[in-house]
Amino acid sequence: MLKTVVDFQNLGFEILLAKEAQPSMTFFDIGAIIYYASIIPWEFPDFSVDHCLSQLTQLDQLIQNDGSVTTKEDRFILVTRKM
């Protein structure tokens, strides 16, 4: 996020708010992972079940063995105003 803040400042923007968070997401079935990957194409470009079948099968096995799979997300918000 720091690079993005500096980039905006260098473009003449005042930073009004800059916050970062790393929330966790837990998936309890492979269908939820498939749905999630299909609705956010910027995170999973060119996602398809056929193309990712091998990886999805591995994830499904992990879920069956462990009960879930948890991911760590990286999110930030930046509110600026042109000076």
Secondary structure, 3 states (H helix, E strand, C coil): CHHHHHHHHHCCEEEEEEEEECCEEEECCHHHHHHHHHHCCCCCCCCCCCCCHHHHHHHHHHHHHHCCEEEECCEEEEEEEEC
